[in-house]
Amino acid sequence: MARSTFPRDRFDDLPDASGRVGAHRAESPRSRGWIVFLWAAIATLVLIIAGVFATLVLSGRLSFGDADAPAPVISAEPTTPSVIDTSYTVVVLNGTPQDGLAASLREQLVAAGWSGDDVETGNSDTTDFATTTVYYKGEADAAAAEGLAQTIGGAQTAQSDFLQPADDPGTPDDESAAKRLIVVIGLDRAGGATPAPTG
C-alpha cells in the first residue's frame, strides 16, 4: 500500500517539553488532615497543662520555696529518757575558732562524775559548727546521750557513726562495742556563753 506523505508544517518542529505534560493527581488531602489534628491536639494539651500549673501556683497549692513550709514541732520535754551514765567515754571537740572551750567542758564533765581518763579533747575539722551537739552510735546509747546533753546544758543530740570505734579484726576484742559519746562544741557556746546544766 502506498504511503501517503504530508507537507511539513509548524507542528513538526516543536521543542522538546521540559516539564510534565498532561493532568496529574494532586496530593491526598487526608494525610494533611491527620497532621493538622495532631498538632492541634498537642497544642491543646500544652495549654491545659500550663493552665493547671498556673492555677496551682496562683492559688498557693504549689510552692517552689520553703517559705511556707510548716515549722518543725519541738517538744519541750525530750522524747528519750535521760540517764547520766559515766561508764561512757566522751570525746569533746571544739568546733569554733575560740580556744579553751573543749578543756573547759572537760572540767565540767569531770566535776559531774566522769573520770578524767575517760574524757578526751581535741579540735573539730571545722570552726563554724553552729549548735553544740552530742552524737551517739545506736538507739541503746540515746538515753546516755540525752543525759550528757542535759549535764552540759543546751546541747542537741543526734545519732551518727561519727568518730565511733570500729572493730579491729586483728584483735580478739570487739572495739566497736565500746561505749562512746562525741560532743562537738558549736558557736552557740563561743564568746563565753555556757548554758547551765538542766535536769
C-alpha positions as CSV (number, residue, x, y, z in Angstrom):
1,M,0.0,0.0,0.0
2,A,1.4,3.4,-1.0
3,R,2.5,5.5,2.0
4,S,1.0,9.0,1.9
5,T,3.1,12.0,2.8
6,F,2.1,15.3,4.0
7,P,3.9,18.6,3.7
8,R,5.8,19.7,6.9
9,D,4.1,22.4,8.9
10,R,4.8,24.3,12.2
11,F,3.8,21.4,14.4
12,D,6.6,19.2,13.1
13,D,9.3,21.5,14.7
14,L,8.0,21.7,18.3
15,P,10.7,22.0,21.0
16,D,11.2,19.1,23.5
17,A,8.9,19.5,26.6
18,S,11.0,20.3,29.7
19,G,8.2,19.7,32.3
20,R,5.3,17.5,33.0
21,V,2.7,17.4,30.3
22,G,-0.9,16.4,31.0
23,A,-3.1,16.0,34.0
24,H,-1.5,14.8,37.3
25,R,-3.1,13.8,40.5
26,A,-2.8,16.2,43.5
27,E,-1.6,15.0,46.9
28,S,-4.2,13.3,49.0
29,P,-5.7,15.8,51.5
30,R,-6.3,13.0,54.0
31,S,-2.7,12.9,55.3
32,R,-2.7,16.6,55.9
33,G,-5.8,16.4,57.9
34,W,-4.2,14.0,60.4
35,I,-1.1,16.2,60.8
36,V,-3.2,19.2,61.5
37,F,-5.3,17.3,64.0
38,L,-2.1,16.0,65.7
39,W,-0.6,19.5,66.1
40,A,-3.9,20.8,67.4
41,A,-4.1,18.1,70.0
42,I,-0.6,18.7,71.2
43,A,-1.2,22.5,71.4
44,T,-4.4,21.9,73.4
45,L,-2.6,19.5,75.8
46,V,0.2,22.0,76.4
47,L,-2.3,24.8,77.1
48,I,-4.3,22.7,79.5
49,I,-1.1,21.7,81.5
50,A,0.1,25.3,81.6
51,G,-3.3,26.5,82.8
52,V,-3.4,23.8,85.6
53,F,0.1,24.7,86.6
54,A,-0.6,28.4,86.7
55,T,-3.8,27.9,88.7
56,L,-1.9,25.8,91.3
57,V,0.9,28.4,91.7
58,L,-1.5,31.3,92.0
59,S,-3.8,29.5,94.5
60,G,-0.7,28.7,96.7
61,R,-1.1,25.0,96.4
62,L,2.3,24.7,94.6
63,S,5.4,26.5,96.0
64,F,9.0,26.5,94.9
65,G,10.5,27.6,98.2
66,D,10.5,26.6,101.8
67,A,8.9,29.8,103.0
68,D,5.5,28.3,103.5
69,A,6.9,25.0,105.0
70,P,5.5,24.3,108.4
71,A,8.0,24.8,111.2
72,P,9.1,21.6,112.9
73,V,7.4,20.8,116.1
74,I,9.9,20.9,119.0
75,S,8.7,19.2,122.2
76,A,9.6,20.9,125.5
77,E,10.3,17.5,127.0
78,P,12.8,15.1,125.4
79,T,11.1,12.0,123.9
80,T,14.1,9.9,125.1
81,P,14.6,9.4,128.8
82,S,17.9,10.8,130.0
83,V,20.4,8.8,132.0
84,I,23.7,10.2,133.3
85,D,26.0,7.2,132.5
86,T,29.6,7.9,133.4
87,S,30.7,4.5,132.0
88,Y,30.7,6.1,128.6
89,T,34.0,7.6,127.3
90,V,33.4,11.1,126.0
91,V,35.3,12.9,123.2
92,V,34.9,16.7,123.2
93,L,35.7,18.6,120.0
94,N,35.9,22.3,119.7
95,G,34.0,23.3,116.5
96,T,34.6,27.1,117.0
97,P,37.6,29.4,116.5
98,Q,37.7,30.2,120.2
99,D,40.4,28.4,122.2
100,G,39.9,26.6,125.5
101,L,36.2,25.6,125.1
102,A,37.0,21.8,124.9
103,A,39.2,22.0,128.1
104,S,36.5,23.9,129.9
105,L,33.8,21.4,129.0
106,R,36.1,18.6,130.1
107,E,36.5,20.1,133.5
108,Q,32.7,20.4,133.7
109,L,32.3,16.7,132.9
110,V,34.9,15.6,135.4
111,A,33.1,17.6,138.0
112,A,29.9,15.8,137.0
113,G,31.4,12.4,137.7
114,W,33.3,11.3,134.6
115,S,36.8,10.0,135.1
116,G,39.5,12.3,133.7
117,D,40.9,9.4,131.7
118,D,37.5,8.9,130.0
119,V,37.2,12.4,128.6
120,E,39.3,13.3,125.6
121,T,39.5,16.7,124.0
122,G,40.5,18.0,120.5
123,N,39.6,20.3,117.7
124,S,37.0,19.7,115.1
125,D,37.8,19.9,111.4
126,T,35.5,22.9,111.1
127,T,35.5,26.2,113.1
128,D,31.9,27.2,112.2
129,F,29.8,24.4,113.8
130,A,26.5,26.0,114.7
131,T,25.0,24.2,117.6
132,T,26.6,22.1,120.4
133,T,25.6,18.5,119.7
134,V,26.1,15.1,121.4
135,Y,26.5,12.3,118.9
136,Y,25.7,8.7,119.9
137,K,26.0,5.4,117.9
138,G,22.8,3.4,118.4
139,E,19.4,3.5,120.0
140,A,20.8,1.9,123.1
141,D,23.0,4.9,123.6
142,A,20.3,7.6,123.2
143,A,19.4,7.8,126.9
144,A,23.1,8.3,127.9
145,A,23.5,11.0,125.1
146,E,20.4,12.8,126.4
147,G,21.8,12.7,129.9
148,L,25.2,14.1,128.8
149,A,23.4,16.8,126.8
150,Q,21.5,17.8,129.9
151,T,24.6,17.7,132.0
152,I,26.4,20.2,129.8
153,G,23.2,22.2,129.2
154,G,21.7,23.5,126.0
155,A,23.0,20.7,123.7
156,Q,21.2,18.8,121.0
157,T,21.6,15.0,120.4
158,A,21.9,13.2,117.1
159,Q,22.5,9.6,116.1
160,S,25.7,9.1,114.0
161,D,28.7,6.8,113.5
162,F,30.9,9.9,113.6
163,L,34.2,9.0,115.4
164,Q,32.8,5.8,116.8
165,P,35.3,3.0,117.2
166,A,35.4,0.2,114.5
167,D,36.2,-3.4,115.2
168,D,39.8,-4.4,114.6
169,P,39.8,-8.0,113.1
170,G,43.4,-8.5,114.3
171,T,42.4,-8.4,118.0
172,P,40.1,-10.7,119.9
173,D,38.1,-7.9,121.4
174,D,35.2,-6.1,119.6
175,E,36.3,-2.5,119.7
176,S,33.0,-1.4,118.1
177,A,31.2,-2.4,121.2
178,A,32.9,0.4,123.2
179,K,30.5,2.9,124.7
180,R,31.5,6.4,123.4
181,L,29.7,9.7,123.1
182,I,31.0,12.6,120.9
183,V,30.4,16.2,121.8
184,V,31.1,18.9,119.2
185,I,31.0,22.4,120.7
186,G,29.2,24.9,118.5
187,L,29.2,28.7,118.1
188,D,26.3,28.8,120.5
189,R,28.9,28.4,123.3
190,A,31.5,30.8,121.8
191,G,32.1,34.2,123.4
192,G,31.7,32.9,127.0
193,A,28.2,31.6,126.6
194,T,27.9,28.4,128.7
195,P,24.4,27.2,129.2
196,A,23.5,25.9,132.7
197,P,23.0,22.2,133.2
198,T,19.4,21.1,133.0
199,G,17.5,18.3,134.8
